[in-house]
């Protein structure tokens, strides 16, 4: 995967995918040293807003080509006119337009203080993953970006429907990523920004499950508000209608009075289907925009009581066959090819 040069990651008002943090002002107050990332033998100071990090050029250069090239150019010293110094050190410094919180996490990973980042068995908050992916791409740190993308791909599968089913039934606060439905908005933007089209079908599908207000209002990460592009919002509203039609077809399979040729009690099974239809119509899944939703457990509890052993499996089999057809059509629905990958 090709890294994205730092200068290509632009603020929201230009790309309308994610917003940048406020830029530092020339005459702002003296920055405060970060408690955990201030090394007395450090030879470069990174300043993010009012926070300063005294770190080592060698460590940054080892991981990042952007920093390595940056340090080839002489950096200003913190000595100012009149002989005083910003931090009393006379150490070269660089002002970065990142939040101090994100930069602290990023540097901690580079220094090995956040080894949990590389352990998929530990859940990582999505907001942290998103911030690290943006910084990793900006500063071209491949290890961090690969880890972030691996976690995203685990949560937004692009190959087999069973993988998607496993993701939908896991604890969403657990590993590999602690994530909520509206985070799909940010995933769509990351996929478009960093050319990861394989994430788009399931991420856009996730956006289609959001209510109108969340879809339009976006999701906030700290001081940053992230929204879908107008084109993707429009796409989601169009696809919602299509998904609803597919769901109607699938619920019709439950209402179908079909009985197996080997049915042992046709009259009982036809009545059972009527009861199943009534019960299903009272469930949230009956009229939502989620034709990929698993309802096996709901069907198993009811069909075993209402239908004979020959008819009971048929409804679930037909329903899941339609789910598979929808899965295979996601690429076409969201104009992504190839799909499944």
Buried (B, 14 or more C-beta within 10 A) or exposed (E): EEBBEBEEBEBBEEBBBBBBBEEBEEEEEEBEBBEEBBEEEBEBBBBBBEBBBBBBBEBBBEBBBBBBEBBEEEBEBBBEEEEEBBBEBEBBBBBBEBBBBBBBBBBBBBBEBBEEBBEEEEBBBBBBBBBBBBBBBBBBBBEBBBBBBEBBBBBBBBEEBEBBBEBBEBEBEEBBBBBEBBBBBBBBBBBBBBEBBBBBBBBBBBBBBBEEEBBEBBBEBEEBEBBBBEEBBEBBEEBBEBBBEBBEEBBEBBBEEBBBEEBEBEEBBBBBBEEBBEBBEEEEBBEEBBBBBBBEEBBEEBBEEBBBEBBBBBBBEBBBEBBEEBBEBBBEBBEBEEBBB
